[in-house]
Amino acid sequence: MEYTVEAVRQQAMEFVVTAGSHSVTMDYPLKPDEPGAGPRPLEMLLGSLASCAGGSMVALLRRAGQPLAGLRVTARGDRRSEHPTVFTRISLEFVVRGPVDQAVVAQAIAQSESAICPVWAMLKAGTPIASSFRVEV
């Protein structure tokens, strides 16, 4: 299966990225304190990781019969200052809501990393990714 996205420059470093019928404006202002017209590409990469890992978790916890009431995934990346300014490490924090079994959550995270989430599989080859979780009932 092939995916295709198209990025069309609007102005400066602002692009509209279209995937199928969905579009998002992305920007890369050259000054770090400028907000830009949309998220930066590396922020979208973290968002892709968080949503991919989160979706994997939802599927795995449901399959395990866990009473999942909510899930929040926060991805943080440390960037090096030299070009290319890649992430040198990434952390994922999963906040699971509901009376779920913590052992099942830990197992689901391990499965998401090792076999389910393609974004995690691609990124971990070149960037260390640490994960943690907590359960809120």
Phi and psi in degrees as GROMACS dihedral restraints (atoms count N, CA, C in turn):
[ dihedral_restraints ]
;  ai    aj    ak    al  type     phi  dphi    fc
    3     4     5     6     1  -111.6    20    10
    4     5     6     7     1   136.1    20    10
    6     7     8     9     1  -105.9    20    10
    7     8     9    10     1   145.4    20    10
    9    10    11    12     1  -132.2    20    10
   10    11    12    13     1   132.9    20    10
   12    13    14    15     1  -127.5    20    10
   13    14    15    16     1   154.6    20    10
   15    16    17    18     1  -127.5    20    10
   16    17    18    19     1   134.0    20    10
   18    19    20    21     1  -115.9    20    10
   19    20    21    22     1   120.9    20    10
   21    22    23    24     1  -116.7    20    10
   22    23    24    25     1   122.0    20    10
   24    25    26    27     1   -65.7    20    10
   25    26    27    28     1   133.7    20    10
   27    28    29    30     1   -99.3    20    10
   28    29    30    31     1   -52.3    20    10
   30    31    32    33     1  -168.3    20    10
   31    32    33    34     1   157.1    20    10
   33    34    35    36     1    43.1    20    10
   34    35    36    37     1  -116.5    20    10
   36    37    38    39     1  -110.3    20    10
   37    38    39    40     1    20.1    20    10
   39    40    41    42     1   -91.7    20    10
   40    41    42    43     1   130.7    20    10
   42    43    44    45     1  -130.8    20    10
   43    44    45    46     1   147.1    20    10
   45    46    47    48     1  -100.1    20    10
   46    47    48    49     1   121.3    20    10
   48    49    50    51     1  -104.3    20    10
   49    50    51    52     1   126.2    20    10
   51    52    53    54     1  -119.6    20    10
   52    53    54    55     1   130.6    20    10
   54    55    56    57     1  -128.0    20    10
   55    56    57    58     1   107.5    20    10
   57    58    59    60     1    63.4    20    10
   58    59    60    61     1  -126.0    20    10
   60    61    62    63     1   -95.7    20    10
   61    62    63    64     1     9.8    20    10
   63    64    65    66     1  -111.3    20    10
   64    65    66    67     1   139.1    20    10
   66    67    68    69     1  -131.6    20    10
   67    68    69    70     1   149.8    20    10
   69    70    71    72     1  -143.1    20    10
   70    71    72    73     1   140.4    20    10
   72    73    74    75     1   -88.6    20    10
   73    74    75    76     1   128.6    20    10
   75    76    77    78     1  -122.0    20    10
   76    77    78    79     1   150.6    20    10
   78    79    80    81     1  -144.4    20    10
   79    80    81    82     1   155.1    20    10
   81    82    83    84     1  -138.2    20    10
   82    83    84    85     1    73.3    20    10
   84    85    86    87     1   -60.3    20    10
   85    86    87    88     1   139.7    20    10
   87    88    89    90     1   -73.6    20    10
   88    89    90    91     1   -20.5    20    10
   90    91    92    93     1   -99.1    20    10
   91    92    93    94     1   125.5    20    10
   93    94    95    96     1   -58.5    20    10
   94    95    96    97     1   -26.1    20    10
   96    97    98    99     1   -86.8    20    10
   97    98    99   100     1    -5.8    20    10
   99   100   101   102     1   -78.9    20    10
  100   101   102   103     1   135.0    20    10
  102   103   104   105     1   -72.0    20    10
  103   104   105   106     1   -31.6    20    10
  105   106   107   108     1    77.9    20    10
  106   107   108   109     1   173.8    20    10
  108   109   110   111     1   -91.3    20    10
  109   110   111   112     1    -3.0    20    10
  111   112   113   114     1  -175.2    20    10
  112   113   114   115     1  -178.6    20    10
  114   115   116   117     1   -65.4    20    10
  115   116   117   118     1   153.7    20    10
  117   118   119   120     1   -77.1    20    10
  118   119   120   121     1   156.7    20    10
  120   121   122   123     1   -56.3    20    10
  121   122   123   124     1   -40.3    20    10
  123   124   125   126     1   -68.9    20    10
  124   125   126   127     1   -30.4    20    10
  126   127   128   129     1   -65.9    20    10
  127   128   129   130     1   -39.2    20    10
  129   130   131   132     1   -66.6    20    10
  130   131   132   133     1   -34.1    20    10
  132   133   134   135     1   -62.7    20    10
  133   134   135   136     1   -44.5    20    10
  135   136   137   138     1   -62.9    20    10
  136   137   138   139     1   -39.1    20    10
  138   139   140   141     1   -63.7    20    10
  139   140   141   142     1   -37.8    20    10
  141   142   143   144     1   -63.7    20    10
  142   143   144   145     1   -43.4    20    10
  144   145   146   147     1   -63.8    20    10
  145   146   147   148     1   -47.6    20    10
  147   148   149   150     1   -62.0    20    10
  148   149   150   151     1   -43.0    20    10
  150   151   152   153     1   -74.9    20    10
  151   152   153   154     1   -33.6    20    10
  153   154   155   156     1   -67.1    20    10
  154   155   156   157     1   -48.3    20    10
  156   157   158   159     1   -64.3    20    10
  157   158   159   160     1   -39.2    20    10
  159   160   161   162     1   -64.7    20    10
  160   161   162   163     1   -44.2    20    10
  162   163   164   165     1   -61.8    20    10
  163   164   165   166     1   -39.7    20    10
  165   166   167   168     1   -61.3    20    10
  166   167   168   169     1   -43.0    20    10
  168   169   170   171     1   -63.0    20    10
  169   170   171   172     1   -43.7    20    10
  171   172   173   174     1   -59.1    20    10
  172   173   174   175     1   -48.1    20    10
  174   175   176   177     1   -62.5    20    10
  175   176   177   178     1   -44.6    20    10
  177   178   179   180     1   -68.6    20    10
  178   179   180   181     1   -40.4    20    10
  180   181   182   183     1   -69.3    20    10
  181   182   183   184     1   -38.1    20    10
  183   184   185   186     1   -63.9    20    10
  184   185   186   187     1   -44.5    20    10
  186   187   188   189     1   -60.8    20    10
  187   188   189   190     1   -32.2    20    10
  189   190   191   192     1   -82.9    20    10
  190   191   192   193     1     0.8    20    10
  192   193   194   195     1    74.5    20    10
  193   194   195   196     1    23.8    20    10
  195   196   197   198     1   -83.4    20    10
  196   197   198   199     1   140.4    20    10
  198   199   200   201     1   -80.8    20    10
  199   200   201   202     1    73.6    20    10
  201   202   203   204     1   -74.5    20    10
  202   203   204   205     1   122.0    20    10
  204   205   206   207     1  -101.7    20    10
  205   206   207   208     1   -19.8    20    10
  207   208   209   210     1  -178.5    20    10
  208   209   210   211     1   162.4    20    10
  210   211   212   213     1  -151.4    20    10
  211   212   213   214     1   132.9    20    10
  213   214   215   216     1  -127.3    20    10
  214   215   216   217     1   130.5    20    10
  216   217   218   219     1  -119.8    20    10
  217   218   219   220     1   123.9    20    10
  219   220   221   222     1  -110.7    20    10
  220   221   222   223     1   125.1    20    10
  222   223   224   225     1  -110.7    20    10
  223   224   225   226     1   131.5    20    10
  225   226   227   228     1  -125.7    20    10
  226   227   228   229     1   135.8    20    10
  228   229   230   231     1  -126.3    20    10
  229   230   231   232     1   136.6    20    10
  231   232   233   234     1   -97.5    20    10
  232   233   234   235     1   124.3    20    10
  234   235   236   237     1  -103.4    20    10
  235   236   237   238     1   141.0    20    10
  237   238   239   240     1   -79.2    20    10
  238   239   240   241     1   157.7    20    10
  240   241   242   243     1   -86.8    20    10
  241   242   243   244     1   -21.5    20    10
  243   244   245   246     1   -85.6    20    10
  244   245   246   247     1   153.3    20    10
  246   247   248   249     1   -79.9    20    10
  247   248   249   250     1   140.9    20    10
  249   250   251   252     1   -72.5    20    10
  250   251   252   253     1   138.0    20    10
  252   253   254   255     1   -83.3    20    10
  253   254   255   256     1    61.3    20    10
  255   256   257   258     1   -75.3    20    10
  256   257   258   259     1   164.4    20    10
  258   259   260   261     1   -72.7    20    10
  259   260   261   262     1   134.4    20    10
  261   262   263   264     1   -94.5    20    10
  262   263   264   265     1   -20.2    20    10
  264   265   266   267     1  -163.8    20    10
  265   266   267   268     1   153.4    20    10
  267   268   269   270     1  -132.9    20    10
  268   269   270   271     1   143.2    20    10
  270   271   272   273     1  -124.1    20    10
  271   272   273   274     1   142.1    20    10
  273   274   275   276     1  -117.9    20    10
  274   275   276   277     1   127.1    20    10
  276   277   278   279     1  -116.9    20    10
  277   278   279   280     1   122.5    20    10
  279   280   281   282     1  -103.4    20    10
  280   281   282   283     1   124.7    20    10
  282   283   284   285     1  -112.5    20    10
  283   284   285   286     1   109.8    20    10
  285   286   287   288     1  -101.9    20    10
  286   287   288   289     1   128.2    20    10
  288   289   290   291     1  -105.3    20    10
  289   290   291   292     1   136.9    20    10
  291   292   293   294     1   125.2    20    10
  292   293   294   295     1   163.6    20    10
  294   295   296   297     1   -79.8    20    10
  295   296   297   298     1    66.1    20    10
  297   298   299   300     1   -95.5    20    10
  298   299   300   301     1   156.8    20    10
  300   301   302   303     1   -78.8    20    10
  301   302   303   304     1   122.2    20    10
  303   304   305   306     1   -62.1    20    10
  304   305   306   307     1   -34.1    20    10
  306   307   308   309     1   -65.2    20    10
  307   308   309   310     1   -36.6    20    10
  309   310   311   312     1   -69.5    20    10
  310   311   312   313     1   -37.8    20    10
  312   313   314   315     1   -62.5    20    10
  313   314   315   316     1   -47.4    20    10
  315   316   317   318     1   -59.4    20    10
  316   317   318   319     1   -42.2    20    10
  318   319   320   321     1   -65.6    20    10
  319   320   321   322     1   -39.3    20    10
  321   322   323   324     1   -65.5    20    10
  322   323   324   325     1   -39.2    20    10
  324   325   326   327     1   -63.2    20    10
  325   326   327   328     1   -44.6    20    10
  327   328   329   330     1   -61.3    20    10
  328   329   330   331     1   -41.2    20    10
  330   331   332   333     1   -67.5    20    10
  331   332   333   334     1   -40.3    20    10
  333   334   335   336     1   -59.4    20    10
  334   335   336   337     1   -44.6    20    10
  336   337   338   339     1   -66.8    20    10
  337   338   339   340     1   -46.1    20    10
  339   340   341   342     1   -84.5    20    10
  340   341   342   343     1   -26.4    20    10
  342   343   344   345     1  -141.4    20    10
  343   344   345   346     1   -14.9    20    10
  345   346   347   348     1  -109.8    20    10
  346   347   348   349     1   -49.8    20    10
  348   349   350   351     1   -86.5    20    10
  349   350   351   352     1   110.0    20    10
  351   352   353   354     1   -66.6    20    10
  352   353   354   355     1   -31.1    20    10
  354   355   356   357     1   -65.5    20    10
  355   356   357   358     1   -44.3    20    10
  357   358   359   360     1   -61.0    20    10
  358   359   360   361     1   -45.0    20    10
  360   361   362   363     1   -60.7    20    10
  361   362   363   364     1   -40.3    20    10
  363   364   365   366     1   -70.5    20    10
  364   365   366   367     1   -43.8    20    10
  366   367   368   369     1   -73.5    20    10
  367   368   369   370     1   -36.4    20    10
  369   370   371   372     1   -66.9    20    10
  370   371   372   373     1   -19.3    20    10
  372   373   374   375     1   -64.5    20    10
  373   374   375   376     1   -29.5    20    10
  375   376   377   378     1  -120.0    20    10
  376   377   378   379     1    -7.0    20    10
  378   379   380   381     1  -140.9    20    10
  379   380   381   382     1   125.5    20    10
  381   382   383   384     1   -62.7    20    10
  382   383   384   385     1   133.8    20    10
  384   385   386   387     1  -125.7    20    10
  385   386   387   388     1   117.8    20    10
  387   388   389   390     1  -100.7    20    10
  388   389   390   391     1   145.5    20    10
  390   391   392   393     1  -129.0    20    10
  391   392   393   394     1   150.4    20    10
  393   394   395   396     1  -146.1    20    10
  394   395   396   397     1   163.6    20    10
  396   397   398   399     1  -149.6    20    10
  397   398   399   400     1   161.1    20    10
  399   400   401   402     1  -144.9    20    10
  400   401   402   403     1   152.7    20    10
  402   403   404   405     1  -111.0    20    10
  403   404   405   406     1   129.7    20    10
  405   406   407   408     1  -113.8    20    10
  406   407   408   409     1   118.8    20    10
